[in-house]
Amino acid sequence: MPCARLETLLRRGLLGLLAAMLLFPVTGCASLLSEIMVSAPNRFNPFGSKNMLSPPERKLLGVDQQFRVAVGPPDAKLAVSVIEPENFAEPRGTILVLHGIWNRSIWMLGTAQMFADEGYRAVLVDLRGHGASTGKWLTYGPRESRDISQVIDALQERELVAGRLGVYGISYGATTSIHVAGGDPRISAVVAVAPFSKMRDEVPDYSRTILPGIEDWVSDDTFEEAVDAAGDQGGFDPDMSDALEAIRKTDAPVLIMHGQDDWLVPPYHSMRLYEAGRDHAELVLMPRLGHISIWFDAEGEVAAKAKNWFERHLASGPKTAAP
């Protein structure tokens, strides 16, 4: 497949072909291949970031407030949605809810509503370049976490941080949640579901899953060169996309959950994270669950453990609703 064909696929927004970059030598296509790796979805959908919820949609979905927060550098505007706990005298805490890569916060509404039902103010964020947020490049944690800290600043200015502050994330959002905690002491508790530990390791893991057998003819050096080129394209240091360092920097208790049958993000990522932060982390490996099934959480095990974690490390005030 020549570079011109690859560019056609890129312009159509097919990030599912991320690992296609590994089908070619980095030399000659480096700029284009790195672009595939670090392009945010809204680079391909210029109208996507304009799609804030309408008032009727907010009412239907149970969203009490929605607004944008300016972050950067580089400049972007993030869409933020707030769901208030009903029938509670005041929130028992505040929980940020972060989605996965090439996703958007609306898919996390069920999780956010679950926390609101427990008495927390739930705050959903469309990460940079996703959903109704602007931004061009992905950095696999560092820039996204600085964005979230600026969102927290804005929430405090609006007096929307009630009690202690927690963060819940899935996949890309899980890794971002650990980066947030590592750089922001305002975070009191974290639940990270299926996080990856390092960009340099996750890119080949993902690629080898969606393109079986690729390891037979793509060298480790090619993976490394591709990640370096992606950092140049996105304007960041890929070695800073290391959640192991982030978890060492936080004192916040971190619950890590991972499916034992996860092929997209193999469970060794969470094992590494636990070892790096074992004095303040807990690891739960779940049999028979993969990357998608742990998100859908059909048996409610992830939800139950997340609620219990925040009850232990975040909640204040009575759990029972006010009359």
ROLO-419775 format. One line per 3 residues: number of its first residue (from 1); their letters; for each residue y, z, x of N, C-alpha, C, O. Coordinates in steps of 0.05 Angstrom, whole numbers. Layout:
N
NUM = a = Y,Z,X,Y,Z,X,Y,Z,X,Y,Z,X | ...
***
This chain:
323
1 = mpc = -24,0,17,0,0,0,25,0,18,29,20,32 | 41,-21,18,64,-22,35,86,-3,25,84,8,3 | 106,1,43,128,20,36,142,12,11,151,29,-5
4 = arl = 145,-14,6,159,-24,-17,145,-14,-43,158,-7,-62 | 119,-15,-43,103,-6,-66,106,24,-69,109,34,-92 | 106,39,-47,110,67,-48,137,74,-60,139,93,-76
7 = etl = 157,58,-53,184,63,-63,185,59,-93,198,74,-107 | 171,38,-102,170,33,-131,159,57,-146,169,66,-166 | 137,69,-135,124,92,-148,143,116,-147,145,131,-167
10 = lrr = 157,119,-125,176,141,-122,198,139,-143,205,158,-156 | 209,115,-146,231,111,-165,222,116,-194,239,123,-211 | 196,114,-199,186,120,-226,181,149,-229,174,158,-251
13 = gll = 185,165,-208,182,194,-211,154,204,-211,149,224,-223 | 136,190,-197,108,198,-198,102,218,-176,89,211,-156 | 112,242,-178,106,262,-157,77,269,-156,68,281,-136
16 = gll = 62,263,-177,33,267,-175,21,252,-152,-2,258,-144 | 35,232,-141,26,217,-118,38,228,-92,40,214,-72 | 46,254,-93,56,267,-69,40,261,-45,50,254,-24
19 = aam = 14,265,-47,-3,262,-24,-8,233,-16,-20,228,5 | 3,215,-31,0,187,-23,14,182,4,8,163,18 | 33,199,11,46,196,36,26,197,59,31,186,81
22 = llf = 4,211,54,-15,214,76,-34,190,79,-51,190,97 | -30,170,62,-46,146,65,-35,128,87,-47,107,93 | -11,135,98,2,117,117,10,133,141,14,158,139
25 = pvt = 14,120,164,26,134,186,54,142,179,68,127,165 | 63,165,188,90,174,182,110,155,194,131,150,183 | 104,144,218,121,125,231,127,101,213,108,89,203
28 = gca = 152,94,210,159,71,194,165,77,165,183,64,154 | 152,97,154,157,105,126,166,134,124,166,145,102 | 174,146,146,178,175,146,199,184,126,195,203,112
31 = sll = 221,170,124,242,177,106,233,176,77,238,195,62 | 219,155,70,209,151,43,188,172,36,188,183,14 | 169,176,55,147,195,49,157,223,46,148,238,29
34 = sei = 176,231,63,188,258,61,203,261,34,203,282,22 | 215,239,25,229,239,0,210,246,-23,218,260,-42 | 186,235,-23,166,241,-43,160,271,-44,158,283,-65
37 = mvs = 157,283,-21,149,310,-19,171,330,-30,164,349,-42 | 196,324,-24,217,344,-30,236,335,-52,255,350,-57 | 231,313,-66,248,305,-88,243,322,-112,220,325,-121
40 = apn = 265,333,-123,263,348,-149,260,328,-172,269,306,-170 | 247,336,-194,242,317,-216,267,305,-227,267,282,-236 | 289,320,-228,313,308,-240,328,288,-222,347,276,-231
43 = rfn = 318,283,-198,328,261,-183,320,235,-196,334,214,-194 | 298,235,-211,288,211,-224,296,210,-254,291,189,-267 | 307,231,-264,315,232,-292,344,242,-294,348,266,-298
46 = pfg = 363,225,-290,391,234,-289,401,247,-314,421,261,-314 | 387,243,-336,395,255,-362,381,281,-367,388,296,-385 | 361,288,-350,345,312,-355,361,337,-354,357,355,-371
49 = skn = 380,339,-335,395,363,-332,416,367,-354,428,388,-355 | 420,348,-371,439,350,-393,426,362,-418,440,368,-437 | 400,366,-417,385,374,-441,384,404,-445,363,416,-444
52 = mls = 407,417,-449,408,445,-457,399,446,-486,401,427,-501 | 388,469,-494,379,472,-521,403,473,-541,424,484,-534 | 399,461,-564,419,462,-584,417,489,-599,397,502,-597
55 = ppe = 438,498,-613,436,523,-627,412,525,-646,399,546,-647 | 406,504,-662,382,506,-678,356,509,-662,338,524,-670 | 355,495,-639,331,498,-622,329,526,-610,307,537,-609
58 = rkl = 352,537,-602,351,564,-591,342,584,-613,326,602,-607 | 351,581,-637,343,599,-658,313,596,-664,299,616,-667 | 303,571,-664,275,566,-670,257,578,-648,236,589,-654
61 = lgv = 266,577,-623,250,586,-600,255,615,-593,242,626,-575 | 273,628,-607,278,656,-602,295,662,-578,294,684,-567 | 311,642,-569,328,645,-546,355,655,-556,368,643,-573
64 = dqq = 364,678,-546,389,691,-555,414,679,-542,435,677,-555 | 411,672,-516,434,660,-502,423,639,-483,401,641,-473 | 440,619,-478,434,599,-457,460,591,-445,480,585,-458
67 = frv = 460,590,-418,485,583,-404,477,572,-376,454,574,-368 | 496,561,-362,491,551,-335,505,569,-315,526,580,-320 | 492,571,-291,503,586,-269,507,567,-245,488,554,-237
70 = avg = 531,567,-234,536,551,-210,524,565,-185,529,589,-181 | 509,551,-170,496,562,-146,501,543,-122,511,520,-126 | 493,552,-99,495,535,-75,506,550,-51,511,574,-53
73 = ppd = 508,537,-28,505,508,-24,475,501,-20,458,518,-15 | 469,475,-24,486,454,-36,489,460,-66,473,473,-79 | 511,450,-76,519,457,-104,499,448,-124,488,426,-122
76 = akl = 494,465,-144,477,458,-167,485,477,-189,498,497,-185 | 476,470,-213,480,487,-236,453,492,-249,438,474,-256 | 446,518,-252,420,525,-263,422,534,-292,441,548,-299
79 = avs = 404,524,-308,403,532,-336,388,559,-339,366,562,-328 | 401,578,-353,390,605,-356,388,611,-386,407,606,-401 | 365,621,-394,360,629,-422,353,658,-423,337,668,-407
82 = vie = 364,672,-443,359,701,-446,346,707,-473,355,697,-494 | 325,722,-472,311,731,-496,313,762,-496,303,775,-478 | 325,772,-517,329,801,-520,305,814,-534,292,802,-551
85 = pen = 299,839,-527,278,853,-541,288,862,-569,310,873,-571 | 273,857,-589,281,865,-616,272,893,-622,251,902,-612 | 287,907,-638,279,934,-648,277,955,-626,263,975,-630
88 = fae = 290,950,-604,292,971,-583,321,979,-581,339,963,-582 | 325,1005,-577,353,1015,-575,367,1002,-551,391,996,-553 | 353,998,-529,364,984,-506,340,974,-490,318,985,-492
91 = prg = 345,953,-474,323,942,-458,312,963,-438,326,979,-427 | 286,962,-434,272,980,-415,273,970,-387,264,983,-368 | 285,947,-383,287,934,-357,293,904,-361,295,895,-384
94 = til = 296,890,-340,302,861,-341,282,846,-324,277,854,-301 | 270,825,-335,250,809,-320,258,780,-319,262,767,-339 | 260,770,-294,264,741,-290,237,727,-292,218,737,-281
97 = vlh = 236,704,-305,211,689,-309,215,661,-296,232,646,-305 | 198,655,-276,201,630,-261,177,612,-264,154,621,-262 | 182,587,-269,161,567,-275,151,554,-250,160,560,-228
100 = giw = 131,536,-253,119,522,-231,133,495,-224,152,487,-238 | 124,482,-203,136,457,-194,132,435,-215,112,434,-228 | 153,419,-218,153,397,-237,148,407,-265,135,393,-281
103 = nrs = 158,430,-271,155,442,-297,183,450,-306,203,442,-294 | 185,466,-327,211,476,-335,207,502,-350,185,509,-359 | 229,517,-354,226,544,-365,216,545,-393,204,565,-401
106 = iwm = 220,524,-409,211,525,-436,181,530,-438,171,540,-458 | 166,521,-417,137,526,-418,129,555,-411,106,562,-413 | 149,571,-405,144,599,-399,155,617,-422,156,641,-419
109 = lgt = 162,604,-444,173,620,-467,153,641,-477,161,663,-484 | 128,634,-478,108,653,-488,107,678,-470,105,700,-480 | 108,674,-444,109,697,-425,134,713,-429,133,738,-430
112 = aqm = 157,699,-431,182,714,-435,182,730,-461,191,753,-461 | 171,718,-482,171,732,-508,152,756,-506,157,777,-518 | 130,754,-491,112,776,-487,127,800,-474,124,823,-483
115 = fad = 143,794,-454,158,816,-441,179,827,-460,184,851,-460 | 192,810,-476,212,819,-495,198,838,-516,210,858,-524 | 174,831,-524,160,848,-543,153,875,-531,150,895,-546
118 = egy = 152,877,-505,147,902,-491,173,918,-487,172,940,-476 | 196,906,-495,221,920,-492,239,912,-469,259,924,-465 | 231,890,-455,247,881,-433,266,858,-441,260,843,-459
121 = rav = 289,856,-428,305,832,-430,292,811,-412,290,816,-388 | 284,788,-423,271,767,-407,291,745,-402,305,736,-420 | 292,737,-377,311,716,-368,296,693,-356,284,696,-335
124 = lvd = 296,670,-369,283,646,-359,303,629,-344,326,626,-352 | 294,618,-321,311,601,-305,297,574,-300,274,574,-291 | 312,552,-305,302,526,-295,310,524,-266,334,524,-259
127 = lrg = 290,524,-248,295,522,-220,311,497,-213,310,477,-228 | 324,498,-190,340,475,-180,325,449,-183,302,445,-174 | 338,429,-197,327,403,-200,306,400,-222,294,379,-225
130 = hga = 301,422,-237,281,422,-258,294,427,-285,316,439,-287 | 281,418,-306,291,424,-333,320,415,-337,327,392,-332 | 336,434,-346,365,429,-351,382,436,-328,407,439,-331
133 = stg = 370,440,-304,385,447,-280,390,422,-263,373,404,-262 | 412,422,-248,418,401,-229,407,408,-202,397,430,-197 | 408,389,-183,398,393,-156,378,371,-149,364,361,-167
136 = kwl = 377,364,-124,361,341,-115,336,348,-100,316,334,-103 | 336,370,-85,315,374,-65,300,400,-70,311,420,-78 | 274,399,-64,257,423,-65,255,434,-36,255,419,-17
139 = tyg = 255,461,-34,251,473,-7,228,493,-7,224,506,13 | 213,494,-28,188,511,-29,194,540,-25,177,555,-13 | 217,549,-35,222,578,-35,249,588,-25,262,602,-39
142 = pre = 257,581,-1,281,593,10,307,587,-5,321,606,-13 | 313,562,-10,338,556,-24,336,564,-53,355,574,-65 | 312,561,-65,308,570,-93,313,600,-96,324,609,-116
145 = srd = 304,615,-77,308,644,-78,337,652,-76,346,671,-89 | 352,638,-59,381,644,-57,394,637,-84,413,650,-92 | 385,615,-96,396,608,-123,391,631,-142,409,638,-157
148 = isq = 367,642,-142,361,663,-161,378,688,-156,386,702,-175 | 384,694,-131,401,717,-125,429,712,-137,442,731,-146 | 438,687,-136,464,681,-148,463,682,-178,483,689,-191
151 = vid = 440,676,-190,437,680,-219,438,709,-225,451,717,-245 | 426,726,-209,427,755,-213,457,765,-212,465,781,-228 | 472,754,-193,501,761,-192,514,754,-218,529,771,-229
154 = alq = 508,730,-228,521,722,-254,512,739,-277,528,746,-294 | 487,747,-277,477,765,-299,491,792,-297,497,803,-318 | 495,802,-274,509,827,-271,538,825,-281,548,843,-294
157 = ere = 551,803,-274,578,798,-283,580,797,-314,599,806,-326 | 559,787,-326,558,785,-355,546,811,-368,542,812,-392 | 540,830,-351,527,856,-360,501,851,-374,495,862,-395
160 = lva = 485,833,-362,459,826,-374,436,836,-357,413,829,-363 | 441,852,-337,420,865,-322,418,894,-332,435,911,-326 | 397,899,-348,393,926,-360,370,939,-345,349,928,-343
163 = grl = 374,963,-336,353,978,-322,346,964,-296,362,950,-284 | 322,969,-287,312,957,-262,304,928,-266,299,919,-289 | 304,913,-244,300,884,-245,273,876,-233,267,884,-211
166 = gvy = 258,861,-249,232,850,-239,232,820,-240,250,808,-252 | 213,808,-227,210,779,-228,181,772,-231,163,783,-217 | 175,752,-249,148,742,-254,149,712,-249,167,698,-259
169 = gis = 130,702,-233,129,674,-228,100,663,-227,82,678,-221 | 98,638,-233,72,624,-232,74,601,-212,93,586,-212 | 55,599,-193,52,578,-174,78,575,-157,84,594,-142
172 = yga = 92,553,-159,117,550,-144,137,572,-150,151,582,-132 | 138,580,-176,155,603,-183,145,629,-173,161,647,-168 | 118,632,-169,107,656,-157,116,659,-128,124,681,-120
175 = tts = 114,638,-113,123,638,-85,153,644,-84,162,659,-67 | 168,631,-101,197,636,-102,202,665,-108,221,677,-97 | 187,677,-126,192,705,-134,188,724,-109,203,743,-107
178 = ihv = 169,717,-92,165,733,-68,188,729,-49,198,748,-36 | 198,705,-46,221,700,-30,246,714,-41,262,725,-25 | 249,715,-67,271,730,-79,270,759,-71,290,770,-61
181 = agg = 247,771,-74,244,800,-68,249,805,-38,260,825,-31 | 240,786,-21,244,789,8,273,788,16,280,799,38 | 290,776,0,318,773,8,337,788,-10,361,788,-4
184 = dpr = 328,801,-31,346,814,-50,335,841,-57,316,843,-72 | 348,863,-47,338,890,-53,341,899,-82,331,920,-89 | 353,883,-98,356,890,-127,330,887,-142,327,897,-164
187 = isa = 310,873,-130,285,869,-143,268,894,-140,263,903,-117 | 258,904,-162,242,929,-162,212,925,-165,197,943,-158 | 204,902,-175,176,896,-179,171,866,-182,189,852,-193
190 = vva = 148,856,-173,142,828,-173,114,824,-184,95,839,-177 | 110,804,-201,83,794,-208,83,765,-200,98,748,-210 | 65,758,-181,62,730,-171,35,720,-178,14,730,-168
193 = vap = 34,699,-194,8,687,-203,4,661,-189,19,642,-192 | -17,659,-173,-26,635,-158,-4,625,-139,3,602,-140 | 7,643,-122,27,634,-103,15,620,-79,-9,623,-73
196 = fsk = 30,603,-65,22,593,-39,37,609,-18,59,619,-23 | 25,610,6,36,627,27,56,612,45,76,623,53 | 50,587,51,67,571,69,67,542,59,46,531,51
199 = mrd = 90,529,60,92,501,54,74,485,72,61,466,63 | 74,491,98,58,475,117,28,474,110,15,455,116 | 19,495,98,-10,496,91,-15,485,63,-36,473,58
202 = evp = 4,490,44,-1,482,17,0,451,14,-15,440,-2 | 18,438,28,20,409,25,-7,395,31,-16,379,15 | -20,401,54,-47,389,58,-68,399,39,-85,383,31
205 = dys = -67,424,30,-86,434,10,-84,418,-16,-104,409,-26 | -59,414,-25,-55,399,-50,-64,370,-46,-78,359,-63 | -57,359,-23,-63,331,-19,-93,326,-17,-103,306,-28
208 = rti = -107,344,-4,-136,341,-1,-151,345,-28,-173,335,-31 | -138,359,-46,-150,363,-72,-147,338,-90,-166,329,-102 | -123,326,-90,-119,303,-108,-128,277,-96,-131,257,-110
211 = lpg = -133,277,-69,-144,254,-56,-168,262,-39,-166,264,-15 | -191,267,-52,-215,277,-38,-223,258,-15,-223,233,-19 | -230,269,7,-239,253,30,-217,245,49,-223,233,70
214 = ied = -192,251,42,-170,242,58,-170,255,86,-160,244,105 | -183,279,87,-183,293,113,-200,278,134,-197,283,158 | -216,259,125,-233,244,144,-216,224,161,-225,216,182
217 = wvs = -193,216,151,-177,196,165,-148,202,167,-132,185,175 | -140,227,160,-112,235,164,-113,260,181,-125,280,174 | -100,260,204,-101,282,222,-83,304,214,-64,301,199
220 = ddt = -88,328,226,-70,351,222,-42,345,232,-23,354,221 | -41,330,254,-15,323,265,2,306,245,26,310,244 | -12,289,230,3,273,210,14,291,188,37,287,179
223 = fee = -2,311,179,9,330,160,34,344,171,54,346,157 | 32,353,196,55,367,208,80,349,210,102,358,204 | 75,324,218,98,305,220,110,300,193,135,298,190
226 = avd = 93,298,172,104,293,145,121,316,136,142,312,124 | 112,341,141,127,364,132,154,366,148,174,372,136 | 153,360,174,178,360,189,198,339,178,222,345,176
229 = aag = 187,316,171,205,295,160,216,303,133,239,297,127 | 200,317,118,209,327,92,232,347,95,252,346,80 | 230,364,115,251,383,120,277,369,128,299,377,119
232 = dqg = 275,348,144,299,333,151,311,320,126,335,320,123 | 294,309,109,304,296,85,317,315,66,338,309,55 | 305,339,63,316,358,44,337,377,56,349,393,41
235 = gfd = 341,375,82,361,392,94,354,421,97,371,439,93 | 329,427,104,320,454,108,299,456,129,287,435,137 | 293,480,139,273,484,159,247,491,145,245,512,132
238 = pdm = 226,474,146,201,480,133,188,507,141,174,519,126 | 194,515,166,183,541,175,195,565,161,184,587,163 | 217,561,147,229,582,131,215,585,104,219,604,90
241 = sda = 199,565,97,184,565,72,158,580,76,136,569,73 | 161,605,83,139,622,91,141,648,75,156,666,82 | 125,651,54,126,674,38,113,699,51,117,721,42
244 = lea = 98,694,73,87,717,87,109,734,100,108,758,98 | 129,721,111,151,736,122,167,749,100,177,771,103 | 170,735,77,185,747,55,172,772,44,186,791,38
247 = irk = 146,772,41,133,796,29,134,819,48,134,843,40 | 136,814,74,139,836,94,167,848,92,171,871,100 | 186,834,82,214,843,82,221,859,57,243,872,56
250 = tda = 204,860,37,210,874,13,194,900,11,172,902,21 | 207,920,-2,192,945,-8,183,945,-37,169,963,-45 | 190,924,-52,183,923,-80,152,920,-83,141,904,-68
253 = pvl = 140,934,-101,111,930,-106,106,902,-117,120,893,-135 | 86,889,-106,80,861,-112,51,859,-122,32,866,-107 | 47,850,-147,21,845,-157,15,815,-154,30,798,-164
256 = imh = -6,808,-140,-14,781,-135,-40,775,-150,-60,789,-146 | -40,755,-167,-64,747,-182,-70,718,-175,-52,701,-174 | -96,713,-172,-104,685,-164,-132,679,-175,-150,697,-174
259 = gqd = -136,655,-184,-162,646,-193,-180,639,-170,-171,626,-151 | -205,649,-170,-223,643,-148,-231,614,-147,-241,604,-126 | -228,599,-169,-235,571,-170,-211,553,-168,-212,530,-177
262 = dwl = -189,563,-157,-165,547,-154,-168,528,-131,-171,537,-108 | -167,502,-136,-168,482,-115,-141,473,-106,-137,465,-83 | -122,472,-124,-95,463,-118,-81,482,-98,-68,473,-79
265 = vpp = -83,508,-104,-73,528,-86,-96,547,-81,-100,566,-95 | -112,542,-60,-135,558,-55,-129,588,-52,-107,595,-43 | -147,605,-61,-141,634,-61,-136,647,-34,-126,669,-33
268 = yhs = -142,633,-12,-136,645,14,-106,650,17,-98,667,32 | -90,634,2,-61,638,4,-53,666,-6,-38,680,7 | -65,675,-28,-59,702,-39,-72,723,-21,-60,745,-18
271 = mrl = -95,718,-10,-107,737,9,-89,742,33,-85,765,41 | -78,721,43,-59,723,66,-34,740,57,-26,758,72 | -24,734,34,0,749,25,-6,778,22,10,796,29
274 = yea = -29,784,11,-37,812,8,-39,826,35,-29,848,38 | -51,813,54,-54,825,81,-27,830,93,-23,850,107 | -8,811,88,19,814,100,34,837,87,52,849,100
277 = grd = 29,843,62,44,864,48,27,885,36,34,897,15 | 4,891,48,-16,908,35,-7,936,30,-18,950,13 | 14,946,44,24,973,39,39,975,13,44,997,3
280 = hae = 47,952,1,62,953,-24,52,930,-43,66,924,-62 | 29,919,-37,19,897,-54,-9,903,-64,-24,920,-53 | -16,890,-86,-43,892,-98,-52,864,-104,-37,847,-114
283 = lvl = -78,858,-98,-89,832,-102,-111,833,-122,-129,850,-121 | -110,815,-142,-131,812,-162,-141,783,-161,-126,765,-168 | -166,779,-153,-179,753,-153,-195,751,-179,-212,768,-184
286 = mpr = -191,729,-194,-203,726,-220,-224,705,-219,-218,681,-215 | -249,712,-225,-271,692,-224,-268,672,-246,-259,678,-268 | -278,647,-240,-279,625,-260,-252,615,-268,-251,598,-287
289 = lgh = -231,623,-256,-204,613,-263,-194,595,-241,-196,600,-218 | -182,572,-250,-169,553,-232,-139,555,-235,-128,574,-247 | -125,535,-223,-96,537,-223,-84,533,-251,-64,546,-257
292 = isi = -96,517,-267,-86,512,-294,-95,534,-313,-80,544,-330 | -121,541,-312,-132,561,-331,-120,588,-327,-118,604,-346 | -111,595,-303,-99,622,-299,-71,622,-312,-62,643,-321
295 = wfd = -59,598,-314,-33,597,-327,-36,599,-357,-21,614,-370 | -56,586,-369,-60,588,-398,-71,615,-406,-66,624,-428 | -86,628,-388,-94,656,-392,-106,660,-419,-97,677,-435
298 = aeg = -127,645,-425,-140,645,-452,-149,673,-461,-147,679,-484 | -158,689,-442,-168,716,-450,-147,737,-447,-153,761,-453 | -123,730,-439,-102,750,-437,-103,770,-414,-89,790,-414
301 = eva = -120,764,-395,-124,783,-373,-99,784,-355,-90,805,-346 | -87,760,-349,-63,759,-333,-41,774,-347,-26,790,-334 | -37,769,-372,-16,782,-387,-19,813,-387,0,827,-383
304 = aka = -43,822,-391,-48,851,-392,-42,864,-366,-29,885,-365 | -50,852,-344,-45,863,-318,-15,862,-311,-4,881,-298 | -1,841,-319,27,839,-314,43,860,-329,60,873,-318
307 = knw = 36,864,-354,49,884,-370,45,912,-358,64,928,-357 | 21,917,-350,15,943,-338,30,948,-312,39,970,-307 | 32,926,-296,47,929,-270,76,936,-275,87,954,-262
310 = fer = 89,921,-293,117,927,-299,120,954,-313,141,967,-309 | 101,962,-328,102,989,-340,102,1010,-319,116,1030,-321 | 86,1006,-298,84,1026,-276,108,1026,-258,117,1047,-249
313 = hla = 119,1002,-253,139,1000,-231,167,992,-240,185,991,-223 | 170,986,-265,196,976,-273,208,990,-297,232,995,-299 | 191,997,-317,201,1006,-343,215,1032,-342,209,1050,-325
316 = sgp = 235,1034,-359,249,1060,-364,251,1063,-394,252,1043,-409 | 253,1087,-404,256,1092,-432,229,1090,-447,209,1082,-434 | 228,1096,-472,203,1097,-487,193,1068,-492,208,1049,-495
319 = kta = 166,1066,-493,154,1040,-499,155,1034,-529,156,1010,-537 | 156,1054,-545,156,1050,-574,184,1040,-582,204,1048,-571 | 184,1022,-602,209,1011,-612,225,1031,-627,214,1050,-639
322 = ap = 251,1028,-626,269,1046,-641,266,1040,-671,260,1018,-679 | 270,1061,-688,267,1056,-717,290,1039,-727,291,1033,-751
***
